[in-house]
């Protein structure tokens, strides 16, 4: 095990097969197998329980600096400072591999083509004040074109507990909608953010030409206070905070780290 693998906190497992996929950072779209092989080494790993695991090791670049993950819009501009997280100075940094998002899109492709949402849970371990996202769990789920509900959640918690991981957020697709947080998404995000303040939501909208990828969190305390007192279920409107701030915002404490090794559990 090299130093980067130790830093990611995941041990090697027996390799029985291999495959590879990837996509461009800016648009989160699939690319060819030849292109993907330049960026990652992908191994299928045997596990007795609870299900097969896909283990990914990023190829170490010459420049190992980390940088912010930016949701790129149609003009490839950075978000304005007013749109960045209002709590970034009080939250721990999170490191994530962009390959994790890209492989999730590939695993969601069949549902996306059927106009069905796909969701996953993100697990991270804490090391010296920084959260490293090393695990993506795709649970059994029930999906429509505008919603996705995880089932058998005890399987998810078992994986998180076995690896001493924090549920730092979730990821889901909007197969035919824009990249935004619906009222149902906000309530789902609230359940994560109330447990782990750094928790965030990744929204992937492959048909949104203005912004296909967004990293969002509920504004705190304004948005969190409204959701805490909201008894509604299903799709419903929320009033804006009285001080004019938005219900949710883009994250500014998330960094891309190409040296992270990560696992994907597909429980479907």
N, C-alpha and C positions, 0 to 999 in steps of 0.2 A: 504494500500500500504506500503510495507516495504522499507527500506532505499535504497536497490539495485534497486528497481523499480523506485524510485524517481531519482536516479542517471542516469538511462537510459532515463528518460524524456518521458515515454509513460504511458498513463492512461489506466486503465482496462476498458473493454467493456463487454456487456452482453454475457454470454457463452451459446451457443445453442447446441454444439456438441463438441466432442474431438476426436483426433487421434494422432498418434505418429510415427515418423520414425527417423533414424539416421544412422551414419556410423563411421568407424574407422578414426581417425585423420590422420594417416600416409598415407592412400591410398585413402581416400574419396570414399569408397565403401559402399553400403547399408549393414545394419546389421538387425538382427531380431527385431521384435517389443519388445520382452522381454529385449534385450540389450538396445534398445533405451529408454525404460522407466526409465532406471537408470540415464539418463542424462538430459532429458528434459520433460517438461509438455507442451502439445500442445493443444490449444483450437481453435475451429472455432468460429469466432466472427461475429455478425451481424453488417452490415453497410448499410445505405440506398444508399450511393453513394461513389465512383463510382462502386464498386464491392465487393464481399465477401473478407474478410481479414483473413489470418491465423496469429494468435498471438502466439509467443513462449516465454516461460520463462525458462531460464536455472536454473537447480537445483544448489543451492549455495554449492560449495565444501568447505571442511574444510580449504584448503589452497587457498586463494583468490588472490595470486600473479598473475600478468600478465607477459607474455613472448612473445618474437618475434614469428611471424608466419613465419615458414621456409618452403620453397618448398622442400620437401624431395626427394632426388634422390634414385637410386636403391641401393646405398650403405649406405643410411641413414646418409649422412654427411651433415654438415652445409655448406652453400655457402662460397666460399673463400672470403676474405675481399675485393678483387679487383672486385668482382661481386656485391657488395652491392651498394646501391644508393649513388651517388656522392654528393647529395644535402641533405642528411639526417639531417645534423646539422642545416639546415635553414628551414626545414619543420616541421609542426605540427605533433604530433603523432596521429595515428588512431587506435582505438580499434574496434575489430570485434569479433563476436561469430563464432566459427568454425561450430556450428550447422547451421548457415545461409547457408554456402556453401553446407553442406550435404543435407539439405532440398531442396535446389535448384537442386541438382543432382537428387533427387527423383522426383521432379516436371518435370524435363527434360527427365526422363527415357523413356517415350513413344517416344519422338522425337529421342533420342539416339539410340533406337532399330531400328528406321527407317533410321538411318544414316543422321539425320537432326540436324543442330545446334540449340541451344536455347540460348537466351540472356536475360539479366535483367539489371536494373539500380539500383545503390546503393545510398541511401540517408543517410546523417549523420547530427547530430546537433553538434554545437560547444559549449563547456563548459570549461571555464578557460584554454583556449589554447589547448584543446584536442578535436579531432573529434571522436564522438561515432557513429558507423554505426548501425542504428536502423531500417532501412527500405530497403526491397528488392522489387522492382516493376518489374514484368514480363509483358511487354507490348504485345499488339497484334503484330504479327510479321510474316514476310515471310522468310522462311528458305530453304537452300539447304545443301548439305553435307559439303560445305566449306564457307558458308556465312550465315548471319542472319541480316535482316533489320527490325528495329522497325517501326511500323505504329501507327497512332493515338497518336502521341507523346504528344498532348495537355492533354491527360488523365494523363500521367506521370507527367507533369509539375504541373497539378492541385494538385496532391497528395503531391508533394514536397513543393509547395507554402502553402498549408493548414497547413503543419506541420513545416514550416520555416526550411526546410532541404536543405543542400548543396548537389549537385550531385557529390559525391566524387569518382565516377568511375562506372565501369560496370563489368559484369560477363558473360562469355559465354562458351559453350562447344565446343570441337573438337571431335566429336563422333568417328572418325576413323583416325584422324591425330595425330601428335605429339604435345607436349605442347610447343608452340612458338607463336610469334606475326607475323602474315602475314602483307603484305603491307596495306591491307584493314583494318586490326586490328589497325595498327599504326595510320592511318588517323582518325579512330574512337577515339582512345585514345587521339590523339592531340586535338580533339574538347572538350574533358573533361578537359585535363590538362591545356589548355590555359585559361580556366575559373577558375579552382581550381588547384593550383600547386601541391597539395598533391594527386590529383586524380590518381587512378591506375586501372589496368585491372587484373581481375582474370580469368585465363584460366584453364579449367578442361578437361583433356584428359584421359578418363577412359581406353583407350587401349594402352596408352604410358607406357611401362614397366619401363622406366628409370626415368620419372618424370610425375606424373599424375596431379599435381596441381602446378601452377605458379602464382606469384604475380609480375606484371611487370609495369614499367613506362618508358617513353621516357627520354633519357638522356637530361639534360638541362645545357647549351644551345645548345650543338652540334646536337643532334637528333631533337630537337624542331626547330632549324633553318632550317634544311634540309626539314622537313615536311611543314614548313611555306611557303617555296618557291616552293613546289612541286605541279604542276597543274594536275598531272595524276589522273585518277580514275580507279577503278577496280584493278586487281592484276598486279603489275608492280615492277620492281627492284628499289631499292634506293641505291645510292652510300654511302659508309661508310664515316663518318666524316674524314676530312683531318688529324686530330691529332691521328687517330687510335682508338679512343674510339668507343664503340658499339652504335647502334641506340637506343637500349633499354636495361634496366638493371633490376635486381631484387630489390624489395623494402626492406628497412631496418627500416622504421618508422611505420610499421604495427604490432600491438600486439594482441594476442588472449586474450579475456576477457570473461570468462565463466559466468559472472554475468549480462551480457547484455540481456535485454529483447528486442525483435525485432518483426516486423510485415512483412508479405509477402502479397503483392497485386498481385494476378494472374488475369490479365485483358483479357486473351485470350478467 
